[in-house]
Amino acid sequence: MSDPIKVLTDTVRGPVITPPDPEYDDARSVYNAMHDRRPSAVVRCTDSADVMAVVAAGRESGLDLAIRGGGHSVPGYGTIDDGLVLDLSRMNSVQVDPVKRIARVGGGATLGDVDHATYPFGLAAPGGVVSTTGVAGLTLGGGIGYLTRSVGLTIDNLLSADVVLADGRQVTASDYQNEDLFWALRGGGGNFGVVTNFEFQLHEVGDVVGGPLFYNFDDARAVLECYRDYIARAPEQLGCFFGWQIAPDLPFIPRDRIGDLFCVLVTCWNGPHEEAEKVLKPLRDAAEVQTEQVGVVSFPDMNSAFDDLVPKGMQNYWKADFISELTDDAITAHIEHGAKTPHVSSSMHLHPINGAAQRVGPDETAFGHRDKQFSPVVVGIWSDPEDNEANIKWVKDYYDAIHPHSGSEGGYINFMSGDDDDRAQVNYGVNYDRLAAVKKTYDPENVFHVNQNIAPASG
Ligand SMILES: Cc1cc2nc3c(=O)[nH]c(=O)nc-3n(C[C@H](O)[C@H](O)[C@H](O)COP(=O)(O)OP(=O)(O)OC[C@H]3O[C@@H](n4cnc5c(N)ncnc54)[C@H](O)[C@@H]3O)c2cc1C
């Protein structure tokens, strides 16, 4: 083939950014600063035609293709050395149909883009807990967030997706066309093509009652036990996750407690405001709340409350499991390693995946871990690369201590690190073989391999 970069420069409407360009360093950077990679070109696509051109150039030249939605992948799947980066960040439009309660969302939108567009209509799509995260990667892996218990995972609210396939065609996948592809997209990651548009079912979400409750670290066992028991039966409009938190310098933190390690419950009640206190009371009673910032807040503000704690450009190393049961021994391990939380941006988050998420069967979508109770993730985030060894060790030691208690080999593909690529089979769990068969149909040459990869089925 002729020079793929030249072909792209002649074909696509968006900029084709190469090493000599002044914006190259900005264009090649991703959320996790550990991945300092140098692609041959970053192509900022403007429409499906651009996406088709980049996929064709990648396929025909043999250059590796990295697909970038929001660029948040901790393993850095949104960038690559010496390959092509297909960057969708310009394709971030969100159109809301308030009558049908549907949003059409570009493949490069962030969760914040969706919240911004849907909030004025009193509607929301379920996403995650940090607004700068890309809709695409989050959705294709499953999507766990504040609304999971009430309306399910993000994929449970996906109605259709437009996908540019490895052979260059764009197709629509839904319950009515290309059903096998639609099934695989809902949990199978970026393995099957480039999603240029998602269509989501929206739900009534306006202002919620939410925010963090801070407890003394010494009360962690009582708080974890209470959270474990209550979140299994609490009204489903309550979103809540447990985490460790070194107190940042924020107005609601007592001055003499800045820098102390707390355990927190981050709450988000999307029910009648007058019922909030009753619903939150069991959590408030778990132990004495030291400080808090619970109040009426817009859903976009709730979803972006932690953005500043986890900015782009930090070092990131994470590890994750799914767990069937949070045992007392597991709690002991959490407390032992949570006590060593090394940085204000680092934590362990324990997300519930019960309620509406469990009313979908494990084989109804590609997200197979519907029987699990929690999705824990040990989040290592710090600023100085000199500290990499110590911080990675904290994450690994923590994970090694809790993993034997998880009752499951697999973890959430969106919370994996690059050195977890060999866990793909257990992460996709009961659905792996079917995913491999769909992969063979839609991407037999594994053009889309820069991801938690599913090898095309053989034979
Ligand atoms: C600070 C932070 C907070 C997070 N919070 C949550 C949370 O609350 N809930 C949750 O579920 N997850 C959460 N995650 C994990 C998040 O879901 C994953 O990191 C996800 O992969 C991010 O998607 P992205 O589009 O931003 O990433 P990218 O790096 O752009 O892409 C990630 C993967 O998706 C593929 N991909 C991206 N766009 C497309 C596309 N348009 N078509 C096909 N494939 C595509 C890429 O090839 C890659 O394999 C969080 C991550 C971070 C860093």
The ligand as an ORCA input file, in Angstrom:
! r2SCAN-3c Opt
* xyz 0 1
  C     -10.706      8.239     36.723
  C     -11.481      7.060     36.203
  C     -12.735      6.804     36.716
  C     -13.465      5.705     36.255
  N     -14.698      5.461     36.784
  C     -15.441      4.432     36.302
  C     -16.756      4.195     36.784
  O     -17.256      4.884     37.648
  N     -17.455      3.159     36.252
  C     -16.938      2.357     35.274
  O     -17.636      1.472     34.825
  N     -15.676      2.564     34.812
  C     -14.938      3.569     35.298
  N     -13.665      3.765     34.842
  C     -13.087      2.805     33.911
  C     -13.465      3.185     32.503
  O     -14.738      2.616     32.222
  C     -12.438      2.617     31.507
  O     -11.199      3.211     31.756
  C     -12.869      2.857     30.081
  O     -12.123      2.030     29.248
  C     -12.688      4.293     29.681
  O     -13.194      4.517     28.407
  P     -12.553      5.651     27.492
  O     -13.356      5.730     26.250
  O     -12.356      6.889     28.296
  O     -11.108      5.052     27.265
  P     -10.189      4.816     25.995
  O      -8.811      4.722     26.543
  O     -10.435      5.822     24.955
  O     -10.691      3.417     25.467
  C     -10.807      2.293     26.299
  C     -11.065      1.042     25.480
  O     -12.259      1.185     24.714
  C     -11.993      1.138     23.334
  N     -12.765      2.193     22.688
  C     -12.780      3.501     23.025
  N     -13.644      4.163     22.245
  C     -14.167      3.272     21.397
  C     -15.124      3.353     20.365
  N     -15.732      4.495     20.056
  N     -15.453      2.225     19.685
  C     -14.856      1.044     20.010
  N     -13.933      0.912     20.983
  C     -13.611      2.015     21.675
  C     -10.500      1.354     23.211
  O      -9.965      0.733     22.108
  C      -9.977      0.740     24.474
  O      -9.819     -0.630     24.327
  C     -12.920      4.862     35.269
  C     -11.650      5.127     34.758
  C     -10.931      6.217     35.220
  C      -9.551      6.459     34.688
*
